[in-house]
Amino acid sequence: MYKDARNEWRWKYDASNAKTIAVSSEGYVKRADCERSIEIMKASYDSPVWFPADLANAA
């Protein structure tokens, strides 16, 4: 978690290779709200992934 230029809380999720693979879609005034969004993201690990029909079988 970090504070952005607007002094709002944001988060980013880095893979083991240090590449960022997810970021918060909004800034949060309260740190607790930012922490909650992290928990929501973590809990979605088994959610279905949607692909447009034309890309479902793309290589």
C-alpha positions as CSV (number, residue, x, y, z in Angstrom):
1,M,0.0,0.0,0.0
2,Y,1.1,3.5,-0.6
3,K,-0.2,7.1,-0.8
4,D,-0.6,8.6,-4.3
5,A,-0.2,12.2,-5.4
6,R,-3.7,13.0,-4.2
7,N,-2.8,11.6,-0.8
8,E,-5.2,8.6,-1.2
9,W,-4.3,5.0,-0.3
10,R,-3.7,2.6,-3.2
11,W,-2.3,-0.9,-3.5
12,K,-0.4,-2.9,-6.1
13,Y,0.2,-6.6,-6.2
14,D,3.6,-7.8,-7.5
15,A,4.4,-11.3,-8.7
16,S,7.5,-13.2,-7.4
17,N,9.5,-11.8,-10.4
18,A,8.7,-8.2,-9.1
19,K,6.4,-7.4,-12.0
20,T,3.2,-5.7,-11.1
21,I,0.2,-7.8,-12.0
22,A,-2.7,-5.9,-10.3
23,V,-3.3,-2.4,-9.0
24,S,-6.2,-0.8,-7.2
25,S,-8.7,0.7,-9.5
26,E,-9.3,3.7,-7.2
27,G,-7.8,5.7,-4.4
28,Y,-9.1,5.4,-0.9
29,V,-9.3,8.1,1.7
30,K,-9.3,5.6,4.6
31,R,-6.5,3.1,4.9
32,A,-9.0,0.5,6.2
33,D,-11.0,0.8,3.0
34,C,-7.8,0.1,1.0
35,E,-7.0,-2.9,3.2
36,R,-10.6,-4.2,2.6
37,S,-10.2,-3.9,-1.2
38,I,-7.0,-6.0,-0.9
39,E,-8.9,-8.7,1.1
40,I,-11.6,-8.7,-1.6
41,M,-9.0,-9.1,-4.3
42,K,-7.3,-12.0,-2.4
43,A,-10.7,-13.7,-2.0
44,S,-11.4,-13.6,-5.7
45,Y,-8.6,-16.1,-6.6
46,D,-11.1,-18.8,-7.8
47,S,-13.5,-16.5,-9.6
48,P,-14.4,-17.3,-13.2
49,V,-12.4,-15.5,-15.9
50,W,-14.5,-14.0,-18.7
51,F,-13.2,-14.0,-22.3
52,P,-14.9,-12.5,-25.3
53,A,-16.1,-15.3,-27.6
54,D,-13.6,-14.3,-30.4
55,L,-10.7,-14.7,-27.9
56,A,-11.7,-17.7,-26.0
57,N,-9.6,-20.1,-28.1
58,A,-6.8,-17.7,-29.0
59,A,-3.2,-18.8,-28.6
